């Protein structure tokens, strides 16, 4: 199971996700009031962003 850490800041909640037992980083998920951003690996340069509305629509479709 992956290790997940949560950090609350002014830009929302930041989850750092990594492999168990000190393994490599999988990525970070930043959850804000209006958007979610996924940062793969350890980089901040290339991220995917989705509106909260689209995210909720996707969850409802499951």
C-alpha positions, 0 to 999 in steps of 0.5 A: 500500500502507498504511503500518503501524507496530508498537509493543509495550507492556504492553497488547500490540502496537499497529499504526498503519495509515495511507495511504502517503506521509504520508496520513491514518490508517486506524485502529489495531489493538491486539492483546492476549493475549485480545482484538483492538481496532480503532480506526477513523480517529484516534479512540479513542472508538469501537472494535470488540473481538473475543476472540482465540478468535473471531478464530482461529475466523474465520481458520480459516473462511477 
